[in-house]
Amino acid sequence: MTLTNAQIFDSLQALTQAKDEKGLLGYAVAVNLRKLGQLPEYVEFARQRDELLAAHGTPAGDGKYNLTPQAAAAFYKALEPLAAVEAEVNVMQVPLSVFCGGGLTAGQMYDLDWMKKEE
């Protein structure tokens, strides 16, 4: 399956929020969290994203940065080509009944739609 760096970023956020799931869905969440987070293309994207944040923002502590509206626009413009890079990923998918049977929110389901196995 092919995902962009932006999709992987969103997916990692949703997977992190869903890491307390149980059963097969919880197992798939944990497996995919590890796989996506260690994907070389994404690791490089995250490194460059952090560099862009440091270049455009002001430190706010805890590794976070504040961006003015003008700086945010420049940051996102610089990040856009990196976010569009695609990577081939081998993720774990689950049947729709398992995917919908957990405690995922609608937003998490949207971000993790690629985890559904077509039946």
Solvent accessible surface area in square Angstrom, and as a share of the most:
residue,aa,sasa,rsa
1,M,77,0.34
2,T,68,0.39
3,L,8,0.04
4,T,31,0.18
5,N,5,0.02
6,A,42,0.33
7,Q,86,0.38
8,I,0,0.00
9,F,53,0.22
10,D,66,0.34
11,S,1,0.01
12,L,17,0.09
13,Q,87,0.39
14,A,4,0.03
15,L,0,0.00
16,T,64,0.37
17,Q,130,0.58
18,A,5,0.04
19,K,124,0.52
20,D,116,0.60
21,E,37,0.17
22,K,165,0.70
23,G,60,0.58
24,L,84,0.42
25,L,5,0.02
26,G,11,0.10
27,Y,132,0.50
28,A,0,0.00
29,V,0,0.00
30,A,57,0.44
31,V,20,0.11
32,N,0,0.00
33,L,46,0.23
34,R,129,0.47
35,K,64,0.27
36,L,1,0.00
37,G,31,0.30
38,Q,119,0.53
39,L,28,0.14
40,P,98,0.62
41,E,74,0.33
42,Y,21,0.08
43,V,77,0.44
44,E,71,0.32
45,F,6,0.03
46,A,30,0.23
47,R,113,0.41
48,Q,51,0.23
49,R,57,0.21
50,D,80,0.41
51,E,96,0.43
52,L,34,0.17
53,L,26,0.13
54,A,54,0.42
55,A,80,0.62
56,H,59,0.26
57,G,13,0.12
58,T,84,0.49
59,P,111,0.70
60,A,56,0.43
61,G,42,0.40
62,D,142,0.73
63,G,70,0.67
64,K,138,0.59
65,Y,69,0.26
66,N,93,0.48
67,L,51,0.25
68,T,86,0.50
69,P,121,0.76
70,Q,156,0.70
71,A,20,0.15
72,A,22,0.17
73,A,64,0.50
74,A,42,0.32
75,F,3,0.01
76,Y,134,0.51
77,K,159,0.67
78,A,39,0.31
79,L,15,0.08
80,E,117,0.52
81,P,88,0.55
82,L,44,0.22
83,A,17,0.13
84,A,63,0.49
85,V,70,0.40
86,E,111,0.50
87,A,4,0.03
88,E,117,0.53
89,V,8,0.05
90,N,121,0.62
91,V,19,0.11
92,M,48,0.22
93,Q,59,0.26
94,V,1,0.00
95,P,38,0.24
96,L,85,0.42
97,S,82,0.53
98,V,41,0.23
99,F,4,0.02
100,C,70,0.42
101,G,64,0.62
102,G,33,0.31
103,G,59,0.57
104,L,15,0.07
105,T,80,0.47
106,A,85,0.66
107,G,45,0.43
108,Q,18,0.08
109,M,53,0.24
110,Y,181,0.69
111,D,47,0.25
112,L,0,0.00
113,D,71,0.37
114,W,31,0.11
115,M,0,0.00
116,K,53,0.22
117,K,94,0.40
118,E,145,0.65
119,E,161,0.72
